Amino acid sequence: MFENSNLSNLKAESDPMDRITTLMNRFHRHVHVATLDGADLVILGDANNQPAHILFYPRSKGAHRPTGAELWYASVDWAGDNNPIRTALPEVVDFDLTQDVQTQALVSVILQESGQSRCGAQWVLNRLGDVLLVRLLRDQLQRGSTEPGLIAGLADERLSRAIVAMHDHPGKIWTNADLATEAGLSLSRFNELFARQVGETPMSYLRRWRLALAQQDLAQGHRVDSVARRYGYSSPEAFSRAFKKSYGTTPITMRVTSLAAE
């Protein structure tokens, strides 16, 4: 019922350019039911015990202060601290369920699964919790942000085209002019708008994005020279210098340490 009732709504809310799939695929998270004192994702009810709000604390587990209105709570475990989704979100995400019928339907399924002892309920709740997180992120993109950062950049239709291009093709030898073309802006206007909305230059953002991806690959045991080539560095030495400047350790050290920990 939930799936059928929402099929007709998927087109209505579809984005002509998917701004978050690469982020979600590359930077994993695991949503699981937790105790309230360890939760950072909380569904709150109104005076009639009907779902009314979702509160999410991206960087503060246990920050929620119990009110007695909690209907369901979970914990979001991120794959490392260097997750751009986590750092881009505000300290507290407050989502008004009364204004979103589709998310109300999703929450209804979550509460039904959590209230009954069904086979596979835990697995279902974990997956639905992740879907709920995606909907919160979509809402943030629609709202935009008053603070410079990734959310503000992706919320801008023009800048988002350039940011998604960097996300999807991190190894391409991008120039500011290339990215301005992706955004459909003049070079000067693009640089000015990017700095204001994202809070750094396009090349600075691209460098951080490449290194974040490289860190993931090294942790999985990928060879340093292969990672360097994959993300557009002219040589392993140039990559090592940039990596050490950002993370305080060399790529080979990170790779060896990660392999030893397995």
N, C-alpha and C positions, 0 to 999 in steps of 0.2 A: 504493500500500500504506500509506504513511504517513497519507494523508488518510483512507482508509477505516477504518484501525485506531483512529483518534482520534475519529471522528464520534460514537460512542457515549459518549465521555468528555466531550464538550462540555457536555452537560446537567448532568453530575455536578459540573462545576466552575463552572457558570454563576453569575453574581452576580445576584441579584434587582434590583440597581441597578448599572449600569455606572459605576464610579468613575474610570475612566482614559481613556475614549475621547476626551472633549473635550480633555483635556490632550495626548494623543498627536496629535490632529488639528490643534490650534492651535500646538503647539510641536514643530516637525519636527526630525528627526535623520536623519543618513545614516550607515549602518553599512557599512563597506567593509574588505576585506582589507588588512592593513598589515604592515609589517615589525615584528619583535618590539620593537625599541627605540622605536617610535612607537605601540604598541598600548595599549589600555586595556580590552580585552575578550579574555580568554584562557581557552581550554579546556585543562585539565590531565588527564593520564592517571595511572593507578595503576601499581603495579609490573609489571602485565601489559600495560601500554600500552592499557588500556581507559579510556574517558572517566569521570572521577570527580568533578571539580570545575570550576566556572566562577568565575573571578575577574573582577570589574569594578571599575574605578577611575574613577568618574564625573568627577572634576575633576583627574585627574593622568595625562596621557598619558606613557607611558614609565616609570611608577612600578613596574611589575612587574619583579622580579628573576629572571632566567632560572634555572630549576632543571633543565632537561633533560627535563622531563615535559610540555612544551608540545606540544599536538596541533594547535591552530589558534588564530590570533589576529587581531584586527581592531581598527579604530579607529572610535569613534563621534564624528561631527562634529555638534555642536548648532547650531541656528539662533540664534546669539547667546548671550551669556553670561547673559542674564536669563531662563533657562529654568527654570521651577519644578520640573520633574522632576529636572533635574540637581542643583539646589541642595538638594532634599529628601532625596536619597539619602545614605547614609553614605559615608565616605571610601573604604571598600572593601566591596563586596558579595561575599560568599562563598556560593556556591550548591552544595549537595551533590547531585550528580547521582544518586547511588546511592539516593536516597529519592524519586525522581520518574521513573517509567517513561516518561511522555509526553515530558518534556524530553530523556530519554535517546534517544528515537526521533528527535526533532528534531536533536539533536547528531549522531546517526548519519548522517542525510541530509546535514548540513553537511560532515562528514568525507568522505563518499562523493563529494560534488560537488567538494570541494577536492583530492581525490586523483586525479581523472580529468580529462582534457582533453576536456570536452564543450562543445558549442555552447551559448552563453549561460550557462556556469557562473558567470561573474563576477556577472552580473545576479541569478542565483538565490541565490548566496551573500550578496549584499547584502540581499536581501529576507528570507532566512532569518535573517540576523543581526539584523534588526529584529524579527522574530518572537521570537527568543531574548531580546531586550531586554525585550519585553512580558512574557514569562514571568518574568523576573527581577523586574520591577516588581510583578507579581501576588504573587510570593512575599514581597516586602517588605511588601505590604499585609496579607497573611495573618499574617505574623510580628508586625507592628506595630513600634513603636520606643520605646525608653526615653527618647529625646530629643524634646523638643517640636518640632513642625514639621508639614509637610503630610502626611507618611507616617503619623505618629501620629494626626492628625485623620481621615484617610481610613480608617484601620484601625478606628476606632471606628464601629460601625454607626449610632449615633444622629447623631454629628457629621457623618459622611460624607453623610447626606441633606441637611444644610444646605450643606455645602461644594459638593456636586454641583449643588445648586440655584443657587448663586452662579456656578459655572462655566458652567452651561448657559444662565443668564439674567442676564448681567452688567449689562444695561441696566435691569433692573427696579429700582424704588425700594424697596429692601429696608429693613426695620427689624429691630432685634434680636428683637422680638416675632414678626415673620414667620418669621425663621430658627429661632427656638426652636420654633415650631409645626411647621416642616419636620422638625426633629429629634425631635419628640414629647417635649419637655422643658419644664419651667417656665422662665420667663425667667431667674430667678436661677441655677438649676442649669445652664442652657445657657451663660450667660456665664462661669460659674465653670469648667465643664468645657472650654469652648473655649479659654480663656486658658491652662489647665494643659496641654492636649494640643497645641495649635497654637502656643502661645507668644506670642499677641497677641490683641487683641479681634476679634470678628467683623467690625466695620466697618473696622478696620485691614487685615484680610486682604482684604476686598472691595475696598478702595481700591487695594491693591497689584495685585490680579488685574485690575481694570479698566485700570489704567495700563500693565500689561504687555501687555494686548491692544491698547490704544491705541498703544503704541510700535510694535507690529507693523504696525498699519494705516497709521500715518504713514510708516513705512519703505516701504510699498507705494504711497505717493502719495495716500492718501485725504485729503480736505479736513479741516481742523481743526474747522470747525463741525459737519461730519457725524459725526466721531469723538466730539466732545463729546456730541452728542445720543445717539449709539449707546450710550454707557456711562453715561448717567444724570446728566450734569452739567447744571446749571441754565443755564449760558451758556458760550460759548467762553472767556470771561475766567476763569471759575472753573476750568475745565479747564486752562487755561494755567498758572494759579498752582499747581495741584496737580502738574501735570506737571513744571514747572521745579523745584519743591521736591524732587521725587523723583529727577529725572535731571540737574538742573543745566543744562538748556537748554530753550528754548521749543519747543512743538510745531511751530510754523512753521519754526523753524531745522532741526529734525530732518527735516521733510518736504522742505524745499528741498535739504538736504545729501544725502538719499537719492536724490532725483530727479536731482541733478547727477552722482551716482556711477554712474548706470545707463548 
